[in-house]
Structures are given as C-alpha cells and as structure tokens.
Amino acid sequence: MNQQTLNLGATRDYGNCPKKRQARQDTIITQYRKYFGHSLPEDKQYWTMCGNCTSDDGTLNEGSELGQLVSEGLITYNQFHGVEIETDIYNKNILCNDEANWYCGDFHNTLSSAEKFNPGLVNCDLIYMPKIGAIYLAKIMALLHSAVDEVLLIGNFILRTRHHVSGGDDIIRYLDKCPQFHVAYDSGQWIMNDAYYWYMGTGGDQTKMGTVIFVKK
C-alpha cells in the first residue's frame, strides 16, 4: 500500500486546524471528485462523525467540516448529517446552523436507524487505533454495502500515541480479520484507494493519524 504524507503544522483547534482542513481536502473532497464528480448529487447525503463545528461565539465555524465542505461546493448544508456522541458538543452544533442535520449518539447506531438513508459519502473519523477501529469500520462498511449502490467511505484512525504505534498496513491487517469487512469487500463491488494518508494530530509529535479510503461504485 502506497503512503502519502500530509506535511502540516500543529494547532489546538482540532476541527479548524490547518492539518485537519488539508486532510479533508485530500481525503474527502479530492477523492470524491476523483471517483464521482464535483459535488454530491442533490438526493445524496454526507454522513460524518462531526465533532464541534462552532466558533467561540456559537456561530458556524467556517473552517469546520461543515463550513469547509459547503464553501468548497462539495455539499449543501441540508446534505450534511453530523453525528456527535458528546451531548454538550451536539447542543452547540444544533444552534450554529439549522439547515444541517444533527444527531447525538453512536455513529453506527444512528446510521442504522436513519430514515430515508441515502449516503453518497461517509466520513468515519475514529478515535481508535487500528485494532479496535477496524472492527468499527467493518460494521459501517457492511451496513453501507447492503444500503446503497454507490458510496465513498473514509476511515480515519489514530496510528500513534505517546505509548502505542501502528502503521497503515495494520489497518488492513485488522480489517482482514473482520467477517463484516469480507461480507462487503469480497463481493467485488468495492475498491480500495491504493494509497493511505497520514498526518500529525493536534498532539504534535505525540499523535499520528492515518486514513484509508474505500469506494463502492
């Protein structure tokens, strides 16, 4: 698997940091346009583990995931479906933009119970390292496999912390151990981007993030 590096600086504002914005550009915006087109079709949805999308004054942070993807023309506000498990962050998000769709809960459970579920792009921005994160991503992939014909799935993992180190190949190794991954991938309907991307997290040299991309088309 080829490796592509996002060489970016550090900041404490994770959702609005230059590293995260560049990562979204390279792994979400550019990759969607590579496989599908300039913008998400009107009837399609963008689902994500959204985190905080607000500024200090409670308005929409234009450098956040929602602000960036709308300003880039990839999606419209009402195509955004942001899931956040932390109640206080969710409560802030619902006040910053009333056109977007906000949910509080577990990502997989929310997707599983969503009405009129029609994702074209899913950003699984995990807080796990590959051993645990692969199990979760495999569940998402199996769900999407049965739900839609075309979709771009992004899996973002922690690869390095102060005490633990993994690599991009570990993501694939652990995915290969997941029966739900094989249900989808062995069908021949999915392809994997031949590169994985990594960049330093907000912890500076302590945290390293890695992203893999799957396409059903």
C-alpha positions in Angstrom: 0.0 0.0 0.0 1.4 3.3 -1.0 1.8 6.1 1.6 1.1 9.7 1.1 2.1 12.3 3.7 0.2 15.4 4.6 3.0 17.6 6.0 1.1 20.0 8.2 1.6 22.1 11.3 0.1 21.8 14.8 -2.7 23.6 16.5 -5.0 23.0 19.4 -8.2 23.9 17.5 -8.7 20.4 16.0 -11.8 20.9 13.8 -10.4 24.2 12.4 -6.7 23.3 12.3 -4.7 23.5 9.1 -3.8 19.9 9.3 -7.4 18.8 9.5 -8.6 21.1 6.8 -5.8 19.8 4.5 -6.7 16.2 5.4 -10.3 16.8 4.4 -9.2 18.4 1.2 -7.0 15.4 0.2 -9.0 12.5 1.6 -12.6 13.7 1.2 -13.0 16.5 -1.3 -10.3 15.4 -3.8 -11.2 11.7 -3.5 -14.9 12.2 -4.0 -14.2 14.2 -7.2 -11.8 11.6 -8.4 -14.4 8.8 -8.3 -17.8 10.5 -8.7 -17.9 14.2 -9.6 -17.6 17.8 -8.4 -20.5 17.8 -6.0 -22.7 15.3 -4.1 -25.9 14.8 -6.1 -28.9 16.5 -4.6 -30.6 13.3 -3.4 -27.4 12.1 -1.7 -26.3 12.6 1.9 -23.0 13.3 3.6 -22.7 11.4 7.0 -19.8 12.1 9.4 -18.6 11.9 13.0 -18.6 15.7 13.0 -17.2 16.9 16.3 -17.5 20.6 17.2 -18.5 22.8 14.2 -19.0 26.1 16.2 -16.9 29.1 16.8 -16.4 30.6 20.3 -19.4 32.9 19.8 -21.7 29.9 18.9 -21.9 30.6 15.2 -20.8 28.2 12.5 -17.0 27.9 12.3 -16.2 28.4 8.6 -13.1 26.2 9.0 -15.0 23.3 10.4 -16.0 20.3 8.5 -19.4 21.7 7.6 -18.1 25.1 6.8 -15.2 23.8 4.6 -17.2 21.3 2.6 -20.0 23.8 1.9 -17.6 26.5 0.9 -15.8 24.1 -1.4 -19.0 23.3 -3.2 -18.9 19.6 -2.3 -22.2 19.6 -0.4 -25.1 21.9 0.6 -26.0 22.5 4.3 -29.0 20.2 4.1 -27.0 17.3 2.8 -24.8 17.3 5.9 -25.7 14.7 8.6 -23.4 15.2 11.5 -23.3 12.7 14.4 -21.7 13.6 17.7 -21.7 11.4 20.8 -20.9 14.2 23.3 -24.1 15.9 24.3 -22.6 19.3 25.0 -21.0 19.4 21.6 -24.2 18.3 20.0 -26.1 21.1 21.8 -23.7 23.7 20.4 -23.9 22.3 16.9 -27.6 22.4 16.6 -27.6 26.1 17.3 -24.9 27.1 14.8 -26.8 26.0 11.6 -30.5 25.0 11.3 -30.2 23.7 7.8 -27.8 20.9 8.6 -29.0 17.7 10.2 -27.5 17.0 13.7 -27.7 13.8 15.8 -26.5 12.8 19.2 -25.4 9.2 19.6 -23.2 6.4 18.4 -22.4 6.7 14.7 -23.2 3.2 13.6 -26.5 3.1 15.6 -27.5 6.4 14.2 -26.8 5.3 10.6 -28.7 2.0 11.2 -31.8 3.8 12.4 -31.8 6.7 10.0 -34.9 7.3 7.9 -34.6 7.9 4.2 -30.9 6.9 4.5 -29.1 7.6 1.2 -25.4 8.3 1.8 -23.1 9.2 -1.0 -20.1 9.9 1.2 -19.4 8.7 4.8 -16.6 10.0 6.9 -15.8 7.6 9.8 -13.4 9.8 11.8 -12.4 7.3 14.5 -10.7 8.0 17.9 -9.4 4.4 17.9 -6.2 2.7 16.8 -6.5 0.0 14.1 -7.1 -3.0 16.3 -10.4 -1.6 17.6 -11.1 0.9 14.8 -11.0 -1.8 12.1 -13.9 -3.6 13.8 -16.0 -0.5 13.8 -15.2 0.5 10.2 -16.1 -3.0 9.1 -19.5 -2.6 10.7 -20.0 0.6 8.8 -18.9 -0.9 5.6 -21.2 -3.9 5.9 -24.1 -1.5 6.6 -23.3 0.6 3.6 -22.9 -2.5 1.4 -26.5 -3.5 1.9 -27.9 0.0 1.9 -26.5 1.8 -1.2 -25.1 1.1 -4.6 -22.5 3.9 -4.7 -20.7 5.5 -1.8 -17.2 6.8 -0.8 -16.2 5.6 2.7 -13.3 7.3 4.6 -11.8 5.6 7.6 -9.6 7.7 9.8 -7.5 6.1 12.6 -5.1 7.0 15.3 -1.8 5.4 14.3 0.5 6.7 17.1 0.1 8.0 20.6 2.6 8.5 23.4 2.6 4.8 24.2 1.4 3.0 21.1 2.5 2.9 17.4 0.8 1.4 14.4 1.1 1.7 10.6 -1.2 1.8 7.6 -0.6 -1.8 7.0 -2.0 -2.6 10.4 -5.3 -1.1 9.4 -5.6 -3.6 6.5 -4.3 -6.5 8.6 -7.0 -5.9 11.3 -9.8 -5.3 8.7 -8.8 -8.6 7.1 -9.7 -10.3 10.4 -13.3 -8.9 10.4 -16.0 -11.1 8.9 -18.2 -8.0 8.2 -15.4 -6.5 6.1 -15.3 -9.6 4.0 -19.0 -9.6 3.5 -18.7 -6.3 1.7 -15.2 -6.4 0.2 -15.3 -10.0 -1.1 -18.4 -9.2 -3.2 -16.1 -7.4 -5.7 -18.2 -4.3 -5.6 -15.7 -2.3 -3.5 -12.3 -1.0 -4.4 -9.7 0.5 -2.1 -7.6 3.6 -2.9 -4.1 2.3 -3.4 -2.6 5.0 -1.0 -3.2 5.7 2.6 -2.7 9.1 4.0 -1.1 10.1 7.3 -0.7 13.4 9.1 0.3 14.6 12.6 -2.6 15.1 15.0 -3.1 18.0 17.4 -0.8 16.4 19.9 2.2 17.4 17.8 4.8 14.7 17.6 2.8 12.5 20.0 -0.2 11.7 17.7 -0.2 10.5 14.2 -3.4 9.9 12.1 -3.9 7.7 9.1 -6.7 7.4 6.6 -7.9 4.7 4.2 -10.5 5.1 1.5 -13.0 2.6 0.1 -15.2 3.1 -2.9 -18.4 1.3 -3.9 -19.3 2.1 -7.5 
